Amino acid sequence: MTAIHLTDISVSYDNPRVLGPLSLKLTSGDFAVVFDKSNCGKSTLLKRVGLRD
């Protein structure tokens, strides 16, 4: 069963793109880690997926 399925999402604030385009598919039972350098869009991704306020 697919738990999360994102297709070509991107996020922009005014002109600068802060995330994407990104596609992701996680099924039930999958384990994922989101990591990268500071200010690269990790929190923005989690907010869009609904996993973070």
Chimera marker file (.cmm) of the C-alpha trace (Angstrom):
<marker_set name="trace">
<marker id="1" x="0.000" y="0.000" z="0.000" r="1" g="1" b="0" radius="0.5"/>
<marker id="2" x="1.337" y="3.457" z="-0.918" r="1" g="1" b="0" radius="0.5"/>
<marker id="3" x="1.613" y="5.698" z="2.144" r="1" g="1" b="0" radius="0.5"/>
<marker id="4" x="3.082" y="8.815" z="0.486" r="1" g="1" b="0" radius="0.5"/>
<marker id="5" x="3.223" y="9.539" z="-3.241" r="1" g="1" b="0" radius="0.5"/>
<marker id="6" x="4.502" y="12.902" z="-4.505" r="1" g="1" b="0" radius="0.5"/>
<marker id="7" x="4.941" y="13.652" z="-8.196" r="1" g="1" b="0" radius="0.5"/>
<marker id="8" x="6.965" y="16.622" z="-9.469" r="1" g="1" b="0" radius="0.5"/>
<marker id="9" x="6.266" y="18.948" z="-6.554" r="1" g="1" b="0" radius="0.5"/>
<marker id="10" x="8.100" y="22.236" z="-6.180" r="1" g="1" b="0" radius="0.5"/>
<marker id="11" x="7.784" y="25.186" z="-3.814" r="1" g="1" b="0" radius="0.5"/>
<marker id="12" x="8.661" y="28.806" z="-4.548" r="1" g="1" b="0" radius="0.5"/>
<marker id="13" x="8.378" y="31.941" z="-2.438" r="1" g="1" b="0" radius="0.5"/>
<marker id="14" x="8.091" y="34.901" z="-4.812" r="1" g="1" b="0" radius="0.5"/>
<marker id="15" x="10.900" y="34.112" z="-7.269" r="1" g="1" b="0" radius="0.5"/>
<marker id="16" x="13.451" y="31.807" z="-5.600" r="1" g="1" b="0" radius="0.5"/>
<marker id="17" x="12.642" y="28.106" z="-5.741" r="1" g="1" b="0" radius="0.5"/>
<marker id="18" x="13.200" y="26.490" z="-2.361" r="1" g="1" b="0" radius="0.5"/>
<marker id="19" x="12.277" y="22.935" z="-3.256" r="1" g="1" b="0" radius="0.5"/>
<marker id="20" x="11.941" y="20.726" z="-6.276" r="1" g="1" b="0" radius="0.5"/>
<marker id="21" x="10.973" y="19.494" z="-8.603" r="1" g="1" b="0" radius="0.5"/>
<marker id="22" x="10.812" y="16.310" z="-6.544" r="1" g="1" b="0" radius="0.5"/>
<marker id="23" x="9.084" y="12.951" z="-6.832" r="1" g="1" b="0" radius="0.5"/>
<marker id="24" x="8.846" y="10.470" z="-3.970" r="1" g="1" b="0" radius="0.5"/>
<marker id="25" x="6.985" y="7.239" z="-3.303" r="1" g="1" b="0" radius="0.5"/>
<marker id="26" x="6.987" y="5.526" z="0.080" r="1" g="1" b="0" radius="0.5"/>
<marker id="27" x="4.990" y="2.422" z="0.863" r="1" g="1" b="0" radius="0.5"/>
<marker id="28" x="3.707" y="1.295" z="4.236" r="1" g="1" b="0" radius="0.5"/>
<marker id="29" x="6.609" y="0.008" z="6.329" r="1" g="1" b="0" radius="0.5"/>
<marker id="30" x="9.290" y="2.019" z="4.470" r="1" g="1" b="0" radius="0.5"/>
<marker id="31" x="11.832" y="3.986" z="6.489" r="1" g="1" b="0" radius="0.5"/>
<marker id="32" x="13.158" y="7.271" z="5.106" r="1" g="1" b="0" radius="0.5"/>
<marker id="33" x="15.667" y="9.830" z="6.347" r="1" g="1" b="0" radius="0.5"/>
<marker id="34" x="15.732" y="13.429" z="5.117" r="1" g="1" b="0" radius="0.5"/>
<marker id="35" x="19.120" y="15.088" z="5.445" r="1" g="1" b="0" radius="0.5"/>
<marker id="36" x="21.235" y="17.670" z="3.624" r="1" g="1" b="0" radius="0.5"/>
<marker id="37" x="22.941" y="20.972" z="4.276" r="1" g="1" b="0" radius="0.5"/>
<marker id="38" x="21.226" y="23.865" z="6.018" r="1" g="1" b="0" radius="0.5"/>
<marker id="39" x="18.582" y="25.859" z="4.107" r="1" g="1" b="0" radius="0.5"/>
<marker id="40" x="18.040" y="23.348" z="1.317" r="1" g="1" b="0" radius="0.5"/>
<marker id="41" x="14.298" y="22.684" z="1.806" r="1" g="1" b="0" radius="0.5"/>
<marker id="42" x="14.100" y="19.769" z="4.270" r="1" g="1" b="0" radius="0.5"/>
<marker id="43" x="11.526" y="21.431" z="6.542" r="1" g="1" b="0" radius="0.5"/>
<marker id="44" x="9.594" y="22.739" z="3.541" r="1" g="1" b="0" radius="0.5"/>
<marker id="45" x="9.336" y="19.184" z="2.181" r="1" g="1" b="0" radius="0.5"/>
<marker id="46" x="8.098" y="17.796" z="5.502" r="1" g="1" b="0" radius="0.5"/>
<marker id="47" x="5.548" y="20.609" z="5.823" r="1" g="1" b="0" radius="0.5"/>
<marker id="48" x="4.185" y="19.898" z="2.327" r="1" g="1" b="0" radius="0.5"/>
<marker id="49" x="3.881" y="16.193" z="3.055" r="1" g="1" b="0" radius="0.5"/>
<marker id="50" x="2.079" y="17.024" z="6.307" r="1" g="1" b="0" radius="0.5"/>
<marker id="51" x="4.595" y="15.509" z="8.701" r="1" g="1" b="0" radius="0.5"/>
<marker id="52" x="5.612" y="18.748" z="10.407" r="1" g="1" b="0" radius="0.5"/>
<marker id="53" x="3.888" y="21.963" z="11.565" r="1" g="1" b="0" radius="0.5"/>
<link id1="1" id2="2" r="1" g="1" b="0" radius="0.2"/>
<link id1="2" id2="3" r="1" g="1" b="0" radius="0.2"/>
<link id1="3" id2="4" r="1" g="1" b="0" radius="0.2"/>
<link id1="4" id2="5" r="1" g="1" b="0" radius="0.2"/>
<link id1="5" id2="6" r="1" g="1" b="0" radius="0.2"/>
<link id1="6" id2="7" r="1" g="1" b="0" radius="0.2"/>
<link id1="7" id2="8" r="1" g="1" b="0" radius="0.2"/>
<link id1="8" id2="9" r="1" g="1" b="0" radius="0.2"/>
<link id1="9" id2="10" r="1" g="1" b="0" radius="0.2"/>
<link id1="10" id2="11" r="1" g="1" b="0" radius="0.2"/>
<link id1="11" id2="12" r="1" g="1" b="0" radius="0.2"/>
<link id1="12" id2="13" r="1" g="1" b="0" radius="0.2"/>
<link id1="13" id2="14" r="1" g="1" b="0" radius="0.2"/>
<link id1="14" id2="15" r="1" g="1" b="0" radius="0.2"/>
<link id1="15" id2="16" r="1" g="1" b="0" radius="0.2"/>
<link id1="16" id2="17" r="1" g="1" b="0" radius="0.2"/>
<link id1="17" id2="18" r="1" g="1" b="0" radius="0.2"/>
<link id1="18" id2="19" r="1" g="1" b="0" radius="0.2"/>
<link id1="19" id2="20" r="1" g="1" b="0" radius="0.2"/>
<link id1="20" id2="21" r="1" g="1" b="0" radius="0.2"/>
<link id1="21" id2="22" r="1" g="1" b="0" radius="0.2"/>
<link id1="22" id2="23" r="1" g="1" b="0" radius="0.2"/>
<link id1="23" id2="24" r="1" g="1" b="0" radius="0.2"/>
<link id1="24" id2="25" r="1" g="1" b="0" radius="0.2"/>
<link id1="25" id2="26" r="1" g="1" b="0" radius="0.2"/>
<link id1="26" id2="27" r="1" g="1" b="0" radius="0.2"/>
<link id1="27" id2="28" r="1" g="1" b="0" radius="0.2"/>
<link id1="28" id2="29" r="1" g="1" b="0" radius="0.2"/>
<link id1="29" id2="30" r="1" g="1" b="0" radius="0.2"/>
<link id1="30" id2="31" r="1" g="1" b="0" radius="0.2"/>
<link id1="31" id2="32" r="1" g="1" b="0" radius="0.2"/>
<link id1="32" id2="33" r="1" g="1" b="0" radius="0.2"/>
<link id1="33" id2="34" r="1" g="1" b="0" radius="0.2"/>
<link id1="34" id2="35" r="1" g="1" b="0" radius="0.2"/>
<link id1="35" id2="36" r="1" g="1" b="0" radius="0.2"/>
<link id1="36" id2="37" r="1" g="1" b="0" radius="0.2"/>
<link id1="37" id2="38" r="1" g="1" b="0" radius="0.2"/>
<link id1="38" id2="39" r="1" g="1" b="0" radius="0.2"/>
<link id1="39" id2="40" r="1" g="1" b="0" radius="0.2"/>
<link id1="40" id2="41" r="1" g="1" b="0" radius="0.2"/>
<link id1="41" id2="42" r="1" g="1" b="0" radius="0.2"/>
<link id1="42" id2="43" r="1" g="1" b="0" radius="0.2"/>
<link id1="43" id2="44" r="1" g="1" b="0" radius="0.2"/>
<link id1="44" id2="45" r="1" g="1" b="0" radius="0.2"/>
<link id1="45" id2="46" r="1" g="1" b="0" radius="0.2"/>
<link id1="46" id2="47" r="1" g="1" b="0" radius="0.2"/>
<link id1="47" id2="48" r="1" g="1" b="0" radius="0.2"/>
<link id1="48" id2="49" r="1" g="1" b="0" radius="0.2"/>
<link id1="49" id2="50" r="1" g="1" b="0" radius="0.2"/>
<link id1="50" id2="51" r="1" g="1" b="0" radius="0.2"/>
<link id1="51" id2="52" r="1" g="1" b="0" radius="0.2"/>
<link id1="52" id2="53" r="1" g="1" b="0" radius="0.2"/>
</marker_set>
